[in-house]
Amino acid sequence: MTPLRERLRAALKPAMKARDLSAVSALRSALAALDNAEAIDAGAVKAGAMEDSAVGLGAAEAVRRELTDGEIEAIVRREIDERRAAAAEYEQLGALDRRDRLTAEADALAVLL
């Protein structure tokens, strides 16, 4: 089975071509959440003197964190849950257009799990 991140990326292009704004928004948001989760902890970077720093192209880059398949799935499920919870709140407020948009976004992500 194809990894979830690849399925998310693969689904983005057809959604863009179909002009499915809900799916595009959900897919971009999920991919951004994954990228953010892979970012290194700023507190973990050791601050040192300028003369101790590396020099050259790419010297300041840090290795990003690798997410497991389970962590990726958990992040996408959290994105779905957040959208469904917000949709329920909008329904109580009578904002049915926003509810429908968030429900469509959650459904677009749920299909890929």
PAZAGU-8602 format. One record per residue: residue in three letters; y, x, z of N, C-alpha, C in turn. Coordinates in pm, whole numbers, plus 50000, padded with zeros to 5 digits. Each point is the difference from the previous one (the first is absolute). Example, Ala and Ser with C-alpha at 12.3 -4.5 7.8 and 13.67 -1.06 7.14 Angstrom:
REM PAZAGU-8602
ALA494315131950780501194991150000501205009050000;SER501054996549928501195008250006501094992350073;
//
This chain:
REM PAZAGU-8602
MET498825008450000501184991650000501265008950000;THR500994995849927501245007549989500764999650133;PRO500565011250042500784999950124501174990149993;LEU500364994650115501024989750008501355004749945;ARG500395012250031501295005049950500024999849847;GLU498925003949938499935000049853500054985849945;ARG499354990650070500054986049956501434994550011;LEU500715004050106501394995650014500865005449886;ARG499845012949970500775006149891499644993949864;ALA498704997649980499554994449873500504985649981;ALA500154992650108500464986149990501494999049977;LEU500745010650029501454999649988500474998549855;LYS499435007549909500454999749861499804986249936;PRO498804993950012499844986549943500924989750065;ALA500265001550129500904990750068501425001549946;MET500395012349971501335002449943500104994149860;LYS498955002049921500004994649864500034984850001;ALA499324993950097499964985450011501264994550067;ARG500865009050046501234996250072499704991550122;ASP498925003550067499604993450125500745006950114;LEU501194995050030500875006550098499385000750139;SER499264989850038499375000150132498955011150010;ALA499185001149898498965010350001500615014049994;VAL501005001749916500665013149988500625004050133;SER500694990850064500645002850129498965003750105;ALA498914992350006498965002650100499315013349975;LEU499695003149876499315012449967500885012150028;ARG501254999349962500925011150027500185002050150;SER500114989250071500175000850145498775006150067;ALA498824996049957498775005450058499865014949968;LEU500305003949877499925014149964501025008350078;ALA501194994450022501015007050080499555001350145;ALA499364989750052499495000650137498945011050014;LEU499175001549898499005010650001500665013749994;ASP501005001349914500735012849990500685003450132;ASN500594990150064500655002350128499005004150107;ALA498834994249998498975003350098499485014249981;GLU500105005149879499545013649972501055010750031;ALA501214995850025501075009650028499685007650128;ILE500435012450004499755008150118500944995750111;ASP499605002350122500814996750116501125010550009;ALA501254995449998501145009250005500005008250128;GLY499464994450107499945007350126498965011049999;ALA499064999049907498945010049992500445012649927;VAL501104999049925500505011549927500735009250097;LYS499595012450002500595009750093501315005249943;ALA501044998650079501305005449958500055014650038;GLY500395008249907500065014350026501295006049948;ALA500125012650018501195007049954499985001049848;MET501155001149942500135000749856499235012149944;GLU500035011250069499315011849948498484998850007;ASP499494990450079498564997950008499494990149895;SER500904993749927499594989649905499475006249871;ALA499154992249934499425004549874501034998849889;VAL499835008149897500945000249889499224997449872;GLY500614992649909499384998049870499814985349969;LEU499614997449876499804986549953498894993150077;GLY500304988550059499004992450074499725005150139;ALA500725010150045499745005950131500324990550115;ALA500924990849978500414990950106499134987450004;GLU499084998749908499174988049996498895000950103;ALA499704988650058498924999250099498874991749943;VAL498815002850043498834992649955500054985950059;ARG499804990249914500004986150046498684996750066;ARG500034990350086498824995350070499094992549904;GLU498705001850010499024992849917499544987750076;LEU500104988449937499534987650062498544997549960;THR499244994950094498624996149969500024986549932;ASP498874996349940499904986949935500244988850101;GLY499505001850121500194990050105501454998550040;GLU500735011150006501424999550034500804993249889;ILE499645002949876500694993849886499774984950003;GLU498774996050023499694985750006500744993350115;ALA500075006650114500704994350116501484998149971;ILE500615009549930501424998949965500234988349905;VAL499134998549900500154989049905499774986650071;ARG499014999450089499774987650077501224996750087;ARG500625010150057501204997750081501144994649913;GLU500135005249877501004994849908499754985249970;ILE498744996549980499634986149973500314991350121;ASP499595004550118500224992250123501494997850026;GLU500825010349978501444998750020500584989549907;ARG499564999949876500514990149904499564985950037;ARG498764998650042499514986650039500734994950125;ALA500255008750095500724996150122501434995849966;ALA500665007849915501374996649960500024987049921;ALA498994997849916499924987649922499864988050093;ALA499225001450106499844989050096501334997050070;GLU500755010450032501314998050063500964993049904;TYR499995004249873500874993649902499614985449979;GLU498724997050008499564986149984500554991550114;GLN499965005250122500554992650114501504997849985;LEU500675009449935501444998849981500364991549878;GLY499004996449921500254991949883500405007949877;ALA499885013250005500335008549886498745001849915;LEU499684989649925498734999749927499965009949884;ASP501145003049939500005009749890499655013950051;ARG500555003750115499665013150059498555000350046;ARG499544988950056498594999150041499095002249881;ASP500304993449890499165001149881500005014349945;ARG501165006550002500095013849949499155009450085;LEU500124998850132499235008850088498504997149993;THR499654987449985498594996449985499435005849871;ALA500784999449893499565005849873499835015150012;GLU500915006650072499895014450020498735003450081;ALA499764992450106498805002450081498744997749919;ASP499994989849917498844997149915499765011149899;ALA501095005649945499875010849901499345012350062;LEU500305002750126499385011450068498574996750044;ALA499794987850047498684996050050498935000749891;VAL500404997149877499055000449888499415014049983;LEU500785010250032499565013849978499125005450111;LEU499924992850112499115004450108498634995749966;
//
